[in-house]
């Protein structure tokens, strides 16, 4: 721990968590970025005390760094919201910042992600949320990969088209 920095109390953790959920997410992201720049150990400790995973903490610090370095007005970022900023940050450059932020202001986080990946956004699309056991997910993953899906990082891409193809074969009685 850095000299002169005390541990975060439970009350401070609750206050910071409340800010993260509300409009204070920009301040939390800024503090995470500054801690990451000064002391990676402190950064991990702050994330732990906030009750967020390191992945989310890194995403918050990343979008704050990206938009801070580009001088984007914080009020605009606050209006867009942290979920869209986390999606947009990896794609933003000095040349694309205005276009991407304008897009983020007009669509959902899901649609933004698809736009930025160059994928089609289907008007009137429907969302399906599924919870799988480990065994069920293994079957799901195998079906998606066998029908054109792609493994990317810890997830899958192209799941909608692959799953629709697999289910279409089942409904039509084919294999």
Secondary structure as GFF3:
##gff-version 3
##sequence-region A 1 175
A	DSSP	alpha_helix	10	21	.	.	.	ID=ss1
A	DSSP	alpha_helix	25	38	.	.	.	ID=ss2
A	DSSP	alpha_helix	40	50	.	.	.	ID=ss3
A	DSSP	alpha_helix	54	69	.	.	.	ID=ss4
A	DSSP	alpha_helix	74	80	.	.	.	ID=ss5
A	DSSP	alpha_helix	82	89	.	.	.	ID=ss6
A	DSSP	alpha_helix	97	106	.	.	.	ID=ss7
A	DSSP	alpha_helix	109	117	.	.	.	ID=ss8
A	DSSP	alpha_helix	134	146	.	.	.	ID=ss9
A	DSSP	beta_strand	150	152	.	.	.	ID=ss10
A	DSSP	beta_strand	155	157	.	.	.	ID=ss11
A	DSSP	alpha_helix	159	171	.	.	.	ID=ss12
###
